Amino acid sequence: MKAAIITERGAAPQVGEFREPTAQDGAVLIDVDTAGLGGWDTLGAYRLGVSFPCVIRGEGVGRRVADGQRVYFGERSVQPFGAWAERTLVPAEEVWEVPDDVDDRTAISMGIAATGAIVPLEQAHIQKGENVLVLGATGTLGQIALQLARHFGAGRVVGAARSQPALARLQERGIADAVVQLGGPDDVAALKEASNGGFDVVLDLVCGQPLLSSLKATRWGARIMTVGTGAGRQIQLDMADLLFRTLSTVGTGQRPPADRRAIWERLLELARSPGIVLEYADYTLDQAAQAWAAQLSGPHAKIVATVSPHGRRFA
Ligand SMILES: NC(=O)c1ccc[n+]([C@@H]2O[C@H](COP(=O)([O-])OP(=O)(O)OC[C@H]3O[C@@H](n4cnc5c(N)ncnc54)[C@H](OP(=O)(O)O)[C@@H]3O)[C@@H](O)[C@H]2O)c1
């Protein structure tokens, strides 16, 4: 079968022939229609426990070989298989039926990415009218988080990142009330000015210096939720900046499958109403190397690839 294959740790994928998975107890064979890519996949090429060569793991939507049922599956394909191939094999508890009115791209983006946004935002218990900052707002989680924060009652929603054109898009789309371009002469002053008296909640998708700068723009009682480390994993924290505030690190991937499935089903409802709108970057399986390079350089969009013509797209 055709697949996007990673041959060694850190290598870019190449499209070629890969052996087909065969039936296995407790796992489901799936003909893939649409595959997704996220930051965790490009990082996954370096993770311990991945054997090479392997297919890009990804997440996706396809049809169960046994009965043709349309299903979503997360990044846990049985090794060495994955979403970026014509066929994959996935543990049965990770295979979830997709409602007819949900298109492939929505089913995928409400998976790993939206789960990574909704769990920390709910743990932050946003109160009506509070000021919320999203650090790394231009990426997939960021775009989703801005919309969820508003839905949970935030009064002012501010997005921060480095790319000015990508930040401007957030404002054009009306999903951020204000934006802050990080990396300027005084990020702390810029964040304070945008905060209207201080942030109550910070959803931190990047860590590093942006996290440290944001702490100085928070109010007492602020909840800071860190879920990603793209701007650096080690920080020199002045404890005084954290006094009377809480900092939590939140991971969602290790939750039991039934929990993640219930969260995904709730997110599909929220995607219907009030609606969650994302920017996408569309590729084909043959363009896996380009999609991979785009993910590494920061696409400001959710990357998805057409694997078969059966994929479901709505206007
Ligand atoms: N903990 C969990 O359960 C969980 C679940 C899912 C995802 N995650 C993590 O969440 C993070 C975000 O995922 P994603 O898919 O949204 O990634 P993404 O699409 O790459 O977006 C990250 C955004 O952060 C901004 N950024 C990167 N480096 C920055 C820096 N040094 N300073 C300021 N902004 C920076 C980038 O925007 P600019 O280019 O505009 O700066 C980028 O758009 C990733 O680290 C991912 O692994 C965690």
The ligand as an ORCA input file, in Angstrom:
! r2SCAN-3c Opt
* xyz 0 1
  N      -0.839     18.846     26.761
  C      -1.679     18.337     25.871
  O      -2.513     17.505     26.202
  C      -1.600     18.801     24.451
  C      -2.542     18.380     23.503
  C      -2.424     18.847     22.203
  C      -1.370     19.720     21.882
  N      -0.458     20.083     22.825
  C       0.655     20.999     22.553
  O       0.116     22.306     22.364
  C       1.015     23.069     21.580
  C       0.258     23.795     20.493
  O      -0.170     22.871     19.504
  P      -0.623     23.366     18.069
  O      -1.002     22.155     17.288
  O      -1.605     24.482     18.179
  O       0.763     23.927     17.512
  P       0.996     24.942     16.349
  O      -0.126     24.854     15.357
  O       2.383     24.757     15.903
  O       0.835     26.378     17.068
  C       1.691     26.887     18.041
  C       1.705     28.403     17.873
  O       2.557     28.953     18.863
  C       3.261     30.039     18.324
  N       4.647     29.985     18.794
  C       5.564     29.022     18.568
  N       6.734     29.345     19.144
  C       6.530     30.538     19.765
  C       7.365     31.393     20.525
  N       8.666     31.109     20.735
  N       6.825     32.524     21.024
  C       5.538     32.836     20.793
  N       4.704     32.072     20.066
  C       5.205     30.940     19.550
  C       3.229     29.898     16.815
  O       2.739     31.089     16.271
  P       3.698     32.194     15.604
  O       4.428     31.515     14.481
  O       2.710     33.212     15.151
  O       4.564     32.647     16.708
  C       2.237     28.793     16.532
  O       1.191     29.221     15.682
  C       2.061     22.074     21.046
  O       3.226     22.199     21.837
  C       1.415     20.710     21.268
  O       2.365     19.694     21.423
  C      -0.571     19.649     24.100
*
